[in-house]
Amino acid sequence: MEMALQWSRLRQLRVTSVCSACRRFSSGPVSFSGHSKWSTIKHDKAKNDKSKSKERQMVSKEISNATQLWGPDPKYNPRLTLALTNAKRASIPKIIIEAAIARGQGLSVTGQALESLTIEAMLPGSVAAVIECQTDQKARVLQDIRHSIKTFGGTVTPTTFLFEKKGRVIMEKKEGLNADDYLDQAIEAGATDIITDEEGRLVVFTDPSETKKVGELFSKLSGLTIEVLEFFWDPNQDTMVQVQDAEQAEITGNLLSSLRDEPSVQDIYLNTLDKL
């Protein structure tokens, strides 16, 4: 009788232990909830990182353009002063600012002369890209960028035939500017076209080899100050694409963010209708 009673108590203890374990196990979903929250945080952080890398590239380009046109001394270059203010507001690291100023003089931070490098690639989603770089280490940059493209599923292959290389001169903004009012000056300067952009600035298009000459002459004829003088790759309208797949769009966005973080990368031109 006593043996039976002990056996009964032992069984009851085991059942209680199992139930207790079940109750402890049932708290598992709390950890899943935390994981879901972390996934959301990571997703938001990735979006912010992409936005910051794009902003860094834009501000860096603004600094280089200002330095190229009016010199590296902010005391005599109000455009550079404004660009440096924008860089400070965007928390751009000092090393990137110094590299941008040096690049505007055609130099690296170490004082070496920079060489231009163009890399062509097809990115995920059938997006054609032309990547323009300036560097004093062409072999290293070429290897690093090719590696990044392949890592994200892209292919290094000719794509410039899907674009047209043009020169562009953007004039300083003034109220009431109308491209039609400056058509004669643009023709006399040798421009191929002139428009007013979304910010109300005059934009003069030129043959790439004539960009500086046309820009300076147009500035003299119009009395307007040059803000940006550059070459760019304009995608052919009949070959532009739209990325339909959300996953591919995200992968391509991550790749572009990675490329923009490379200090030697100056511009990335795409044939896509989407903003990536």
C-alpha positions in Angstrom: 0.0 0.0 0.0 2.8 2.4 0.9 4.7 1.5 -2.3 1.5 2.3 -4.4 1.2 5.6 -2.6 4.8 6.6 -3.4 4.5 5.6 -7.0 1.3 7.7 -7.3 3.1 10.7 -5.8 6.1 10.2 -8.2 3.8 10.2 -11.3 2.1 13.3 -10.1 5.5 15.0 -9.6 6.5 14.1 -13.2 3.2 15.4 -14.7 3.7 18.7 -12.7 7.3 19.0 -14.0 6.2 18.4 -17.6 3.4 21.0 -17.4 5.8 23.5 -15.8 8.2 22.9 -18.7 5.3 23.4 -21.1 4.4 26.7 -19.5 8.0 27.9 -19.7 8.2 26.9 -23.4 5.0 28.8 -24.1 6.9 32.0 -23.4 8.9 31.5 -26.6 6.8 33.9 -28.8 8.1 36.8 -26.8 11.6 36.2 -28.3 10.0 35.9 -31.8 8.4 39.3 -31.2 11.8 40.8 -30.3 13.3 39.2 -33.5 10.6 40.8 -35.6 11.2 44.2 -34.1 15.0 43.8 -34.8 14.2 42.9 -38.4 12.2 46.2 -38.7 15.0 48.2 -37.1 17.5 46.6 -39.5 15.3 47.4 -42.5 14.8 51.0 -41.4 18.6 51.3 -40.8 19.3 50.0 -44.3 17.0 52.6 -45.8 18.7 55.4 -43.8 22.2 54.1 -44.8 21.2 54.2 -48.5 19.9 57.7 -48.1 23.0 58.9 -46.3 25.4 57.3 -48.9 23.5 59.1 -51.7 23.6 62.4 -49.7 27.4 62.0 -49.1 28.0 61.5 -52.8 26.0 64.6 -53.7 27.6 66.8 -51.2 31.1 65.5 -52.1 30.4 66.2 -55.8 29.2 69.7 -54.9 32.5 70.4 -53.0 34.6 69.0 -55.9 32.7 71.1 -58.5 33.1 74.3 -56.4 36.8 73.6 -56.0 37.3 72.9 -59.6 35.7 76.2 -60.7 36.9 78.7 -58.1 39.7 77.1 -56.2 40.2 75.4 -52.8 40.2 78.4 -50.5 36.8 79.1 -48.9 37.8 82.7 -48.3 37.7 83.4 -52.0 35.2 80.8 -53.0 31.6 81.4 -51.6 30.3 78.4 -53.5 32.8 76.2 -51.6 31.9 77.8 -48.3 28.2 76.9 -48.9 29.2 73.3 -49.9 31.2 72.9 -46.8 28.3 74.2 -44.7 26.1 71.6 -46.3 28.7 68.9 -45.6 28.8 69.9 -41.9 25.0 69.8 -41.7 25.0 66.4 -43.2 27.7 65.2 -40.8 30.1 64.3 -43.7 33.4 62.9 -42.3 36.4 65.2 -42.6 38.3 62.7 -44.6 35.6 62.7 -47.3 35.6 66.5 -47.4 39.4 66.6 -47.8 39.2 64.0 -50.5 36.5 66.0 -52.4 38.6 69.2 -52.2 41.7 67.4 -53.5 39.6 65.8 -56.2 38.4 69.2 -57.4 42.1 70.0 -58.0 42.7 66.7 -59.8 44.6 65.2 -56.9 44.2 62.5 -54.3 44.5 63.2 -50.6 48.2 62.1 -50.8 48.9 64.6 -53.7 49.0 62.0 -56.5 47.4 62.9 -59.8 44.0 61.3 -60.4 43.0 59.3 -63.4 39.5 58.8 -64.8 38.1 55.3 -64.8 34.8 54.2 -66.4 33.2 50.9 -65.4 30.2 49.4 -67.3 27.9 46.9 -65.7 24.5 45.3 -65.8 22.9 45.3 -62.4 20.0 43.1 -61.0 16.7 43.9 -62.7 18.3 44.4 -66.1 19.5 47.9 -65.0 22.4 49.2 -67.1 25.0 51.3 -65.2 27.9 53.4 -66.1 30.2 54.1 -63.1 32.6 57.0 -63.3 35.6 57.1 -61.0 38.7 59.2 -60.3 41.6 57.5 -58.6 45.3 57.1 -58.3 44.9 53.4 -57.8 43.0 52.2 -60.9 43.8 48.5 -60.5 42.6 48.3 -56.9 39.4 50.3 -57.6 38.6 48.3 -60.7 39.0 45.1 -58.7 37.0 46.3 -55.7 34.1 47.6 -57.8 34.0 44.5 -60.0 33.9 42.3 -56.8 31.0 44.4 -55.3 29.0 44.1 -58.6 29.5 40.3 -58.8 28.7 39.9 -55.1 25.2 41.4 -55.5 24.5 39.4 -58.7 25.5 42.0 -61.3 27.8 41.5 -64.3 30.6 43.7 -65.6 29.8 44.1 -69.3 29.6 46.9 -71.9 26.6 49.3 -71.4 27.7 52.7 -72.7 26.0 51.9 -76.1 22.7 52.4 -74.1 23.7 55.9 -73.2 24.9 59.1 -74.9 27.7 61.1 -73.4 27.0 64.8 -73.1 28.3 67.9 -71.5 26.2 70.0 -69.1 26.6 73.5 -67.7 24.3 74.5 -64.9 24.0 78.2 -64.2 23.5 79.8 -60.8 19.8 80.2 -59.8 18.1 83.5 -60.3 14.5 84.4 -60.1 12.5 84.5 -63.4 15.0 82.8 -65.6 13.5 81.5 -68.9 15.5 79.3 -71.3 13.8 81.0 -74.3 15.2 84.4 -73.3 18.7 83.0 -73.5 18.4 80.9 -76.7 20.4 83.3 -78.9 23.3 83.4 -76.4 23.2 79.6 -76.2 23.4 79.2 -80.0 26.3 81.7 -80.2 28.2 79.9 -77.5 27.8 76.6 -79.4 25.4 74.8 -77.1 23.3 71.9 -78.4 20.3 72.7 -76.2 19.1 74.8 -73.2 16.4 74.2 -70.7 15.2 75.4 -67.3 15.4 72.7 -64.6 13.1 72.0 -61.7 15.0 74.4 -59.5 14.6 77.2 -61.9 18.3 77.2 -63.1 19.4 77.4 -66.7 21.0 74.2 -68.0 23.1 74.3 -71.2 23.9 71.0 -73.0 27.0 70.7 -75.1 29.3 68.3 -76.9 31.5 66.7 -74.2 34.7 68.0 -75.7 33.3 71.6 -75.8 31.8 71.8 -72.3 34.2 74.2 -70.6 34.6 76.4 -73.7 30.8 76.6 -74.3 30.1 77.2 -70.6 32.6 80.0 -70.2 31.4 81.7 -73.3 27.7 81.4 -72.4 28.5 82.8 -68.9 30.2 85.8 -70.5 27.3 86.4 -73.0 24.5 85.9 -70.5 26.1 87.5 -67.4 25.2 84.4 -65.4 27.6 82.5 -63.1 28.4 78.8 -63.7 27.4 76.6 -60.8 28.2 73.1 -62.2 30.3 72.1 -65.2 30.3 68.4 -66.0 30.1 65.4 -68.3 27.3 62.9 -67.9 25.8 59.8 -69.5 22.3 60.3 -70.7 20.3 57.0 -71.1 18.6 56.4 -74.4 14.9 56.9 -73.9 13.9 53.8 -75.9 16.1 51.5 -73.8 15.1 52.6 -70.3 13.7 50.0 -67.9 11.6 49.8 -64.8 12.4 47.3 -62.0 9.2 45.4 -61.3 10.5 43.0 -58.8 10.7 44.4 -55.2 13.5 42.0 -54.2 15.6 42.9 -57.2 15.0 46.6 -56.5 16.2 46.2 -52.9 19.3 44.3 -54.0 20.2 46.9 -56.6 19.7 49.6 -54.1 22.0 47.9 -51.7 24.6 47.5 -54.4 24.4 51.2 -55.3 24.7 52.2 -51.7 27.9 50.1 -51.4 29.4 51.7 -54.6 28.6 55.2 -53.4 30.5 54.5 -50.2 33.7 54.0 -52.4 35.5 57.4 -52.3 36.7 57.1 -55.9 33.2 56.8 -57.3 32.1 60.2 -58.7 28.8 59.3 -60.4 26.6 56.4 -61.2 24.4 56.7 -64.3 21.4 54.2 -64.7 18.9 53.6 -67.5 16.1 53.0 -65.1 12.9 54.9 -64.6 13.0 54.1 -60.9 14.8 56.2 -58.3 17.3 53.8 -56.7 
